[in-house]
Amino acid sequence: MALNNKMRELEIKEKEEIRKILLRITDYIRNSKEDIDKIGEAIITLDILNARSVYGIEKKCVVPNINNREVLSLVEARHPFIPADRVVPLTFEIGKDYNTLLITGPNTGGKTVALKTAGLLTLMALTGIPIPAHEHSSIGFFTGVFADIGDEQSIEQSLSSFSAHLKNVQEILENVTKASLVLLDELGSGTDPAEGSAFAMAVIDYLKDRKCKSIITTHYSEVKAHGYNEEGIETASMEFNVETLSPTYRLMIGIPGESNALTIARRLGVSEEVINKAKSYISDDNKKIEKMISNIKDKADELDEMKKQVEFLKQSAQRDKDAFEEKLRVIEKEKNEILKQAYEKADIMMREMQSKAAALVEKIQKEENKKEDIKNVQKSLNMLRSALQEDKSKNVEVKPKVARKIDYKVGDRLFVNSLNQFANVIKINKAKETVQVQAGILKMEVSMDDVKVVQEKKQKEYNTFVHKKTTSVRNEIDLRGKMVDEGIFELENYLDRAVMNSYTEVYIIHGKGTGALREGVLNYLKKCPYVKEYRIGGHGEGGLGCTVVTLK
């Protein structure tokens, strides 16, 4: 007994301790209630975000662009409840070129799925859930999404199918705005077809006038024709393969669809008598509309086939064009390279000929009677080289060159490598990168690479005048092409140097021309203190174009 009593006392103490612990925990939780609530809200938020992320990864979803223009543009959109290996992506757009999309086609063709896909993906995107579509999809910032989809018949509320639809449509029409998205399935169904189609067209016009965005499905031929003929309404259809009696679930924009009810009935085994009887009850207007729709679909199929052929031919032509341009580029490159090499060889040959001519001129200059021959030879060489350079520039393509920096000007003296002597710059041709120089009586056009600026050695100046024959002065001066004052100035300097070099006879080449330069030279020679006598050049000396001066 004692042990039992002891055990009960311990059990009572244990319960008391548990009660105390629970009271302490309860007090702690009561004091931290606000923090616990915040933590709970944060956990819920993180769980929602995590659920959205996990869903987006598993379903290969994307976050679409949210626009503020109420434009719904779905690209390769998929209903999230249809398996990925069976779903046919939908691509359509409303709110940009048109505000109403009217979808027609047979039963079980996918019209309702298209409506649900548009509404469900819009709501998912606006609540921050990634959608199963292409990343180029764009969802408008709609303030409300209104839908009337399915059969709302209710015995308890004494509502027929049509009455239930009317109730939903009335509520939608009272609340829609420009920023609303309206989805109506089988608008006007459940009552007399004539009245139902009239009601459907009136609702479509009402929604179009309110500029809200709406997607509507129908079977009525009159509604199809109304949507096809009215501006601001785009028609579309769910494709159905009548050969296999199976829908393809492809949404074709711009083409109204056929219901194909009688075709399906025939394929399912309904007697031909019943089918023919049914056709006889179809009004002529409905037959015309169905025929129009059939013709439009046939034309659309033909256009699609022609588009494929044109695209194939376009790609083929582009491939041929690319191949031809590549061959042409290779040929032009080879041609340009061959011409370039040929002209380079010709240029090298001309350089060699000019070097030989310079050496020949140096040798012949001592023979006074062959000066005119030298000039003619040099003139022919210059003309030949200029022709080669011009021909090369026309036939050989060259890359744009950076402007060459030139540190000399007309009148400066440069050292010509091919002549191995100094020459005066007469003309600079930057376009051809050539320089026309004159060395004595020798005039020639050389490349800028063939000349360089080298300081000529100058005579030393002393307090007493001492002259050494170190300055190279020829026994002739060429004044052709110069003005009278310029020519007299150069002639005066030349005669000073000629006298210092102990010349007794020099040749002044002034050319024939108008005779003005010659007259100026003769007038100067009459007064020049260096001149003993002068005469006009004889045979082999230049004739009237040259004056021979005897110095004192």
URWOSUL-V671280 format. One record per run of one state. SS is the DSSP state (alpha for helix, beta for strand, coil for the rest). FROM is the first residue (numbers start at 1). TO is the last residue. If there is no record, write none. Layout:
SS	FROM	TO
SS	FROM	TO
This chain:
coil	1	1
alpha	2	31
coil	32	32
alpha	33	58
coil	59	61
beta	62	62
coil	63	64
beta	65	67
coil	68	71
beta	72	77
coil	78	89
beta	90	94
coil	95	99
beta	100	104
coil	105	110
alpha	111	126
coil	127	130
beta	131	131
coil	132	137
beta	138	140
coil	141	143
beta	144	148
coil	149	153
beta	154	154
coil	155	158
beta	159	159
coil	160	160
alpha	161	175
coil	176	179
beta	180	184
coil	185	192
alpha	193	209
coil	210	212
beta	213	218
coil	219	220
alpha	221	229
coil	230	232
beta	233	241
coil	242	245
beta	246	253
coil	254	260
alpha	261	267
coil	268	271
alpha	272	281
coil	282	283
alpha	284	364
coil	365	367
alpha	368	395
coil	396	412
beta	413	416
coil	417	420
beta	421	429
coil	430	433
beta	434	439
coil	440	441
beta	442	447
alpha	448	450
beta	451	452
coil	453	475
beta	476	478
coil	479	483
alpha	484	500
coil	501	504
beta	505	509
coil	510	515
alpha	516	527
coil	528	530
beta	531	536
coil	537	542
alpha	543	545
beta	546	551
coil	552	552
